[in-house]
């Protein structure tokens, strides 16, 4: 007797896997970057946020 492998079922859901933008989190990260840059100007020349943060 051979092992039966179950068939792979395709899902009908086609939702994108892109993370939603969160403006409050983005503003918080921006303020944190500015704060760190002002506290440690010798070590931080530029604070930068990527597109999905």
VOPAGU-2260 file (C-alpha; in pm, 1 decimal, decimal comma):
REM VOPAGU-2260
SITE   aa  ch    i         X         Y         Z
SITE  UNK   A    0       0,0       0,0       0,0
SITE  UNK   A    1     137,6     342,7     -95,0
SITE  UNK   A    2     117,5     649,7     125,2
SITE  UNK   A    3    -152,1     884,3      10,5
SITE  UNK   A    4     -44,1    1249,3      -1,8
SITE  UNK   A    5    -335,8    1489,5      39,0
SITE  UNK   A    6    -392,1    1729,9    -248,4
SITE  UNK   A    7    -297,1    2092,6    -193,1
SITE  UNK   A    8    -601,0    2315,1    -186,1
SITE  UNK   A    9    -582,8    2663,9    -330,5
SITE  UNK   A   10    -722,1    2946,1    -123,4
SITE  UNK   A   11    -959,0    3188,9    -292,1
SITE  UNK   A   12    -841,1    3475,9     -68,9
SITE  UNK   A   13    -609,2    3712,7    -255,8
SITE  UNK   A   14    -541,9    3974,3      10,7
SITE  UNK   A   15    -216,6    4168,5     -28,3
SITE  UNK   A   16      60,0    4110,6     222,7
SITE  UNK   A   17     154,1    4477,6     240,7
SITE  UNK   A   18     167,7    4630,1     586,9
SITE  UNK   A   19     -76,2    4918,5     638,5
SITE  UNK   A   20      68,2    5261,8     704,7
SITE  UNK   A   21      39,1    5391,7    1059,7
SITE  UNK   A   22      72,6    5774,3    1068,6
SITE  UNK   A   23      87,9    5791,6    1450,6
SITE  UNK   A   24     375,6    5543,8    1466,8
SITE  UNK   A   25     553,2    5727,8    1184,7
SITE  UNK   A   26     523,6    6061,3    1369,1
SITE  UNK   A   27     643,5    5900,8    1692,8
SITE  UNK   A   28     949,3    5753,4    1518,5
SITE  UNK   A   29    1019,7    6089,4    1353,5
SITE  UNK   A   30    1009,7    6270,0    1687,8
SITE  UNK   A   31    1231,4    6005,1    1847,8
SITE  UNK   A   32    1484,3    6041,3    1565,9
SITE  UNK   A   33    1491,7    6418,9    1606,3
SITE  UNK   A   34    1534,8    6384,6    1983,4
SITE  UNK   A   35    1823,2    6138,4    1953,4
SITE  UNK   A   36    1988,4    6353,5    1685,5
SITE  UNK   A   37    1973,6    6662,6    1909,9
SITE  UNK   A   38    2099,1    6473,2    2217,9
SITE  UNK   A   39    2390,7    6304,9    2041,4
SITE  UNK   A   40    2492,1    6523,4    1742,7
SITE  UNK   A   41    2847,4    6388,4    1747,4
SITE  UNK   A   42    2727,0    6032,9    1681,3
SITE  UNK   A   43    2402,3    6085,4    1484,0
SITE  UNK   A   44    2433,6    6284,7    1164,2
SITE  UNK   A   45    2098,8    6184,8    1014,2
SITE  UNK   A   46    1787,0    6004,6    1137,7
SITE  UNK   A   47    1583,8    5836,3     865,3
SITE  UNK   A   48    1252,5    5646,9     845,3
SITE  UNK   A   49    1190,5    5388,8     573,4
SITE  UNK   A   50     871,7    5380,2     365,3
SITE  UNK   A   51     693,4    5114,8     569,6
SITE  UNK   A   52     768,7    5240,8     919,3
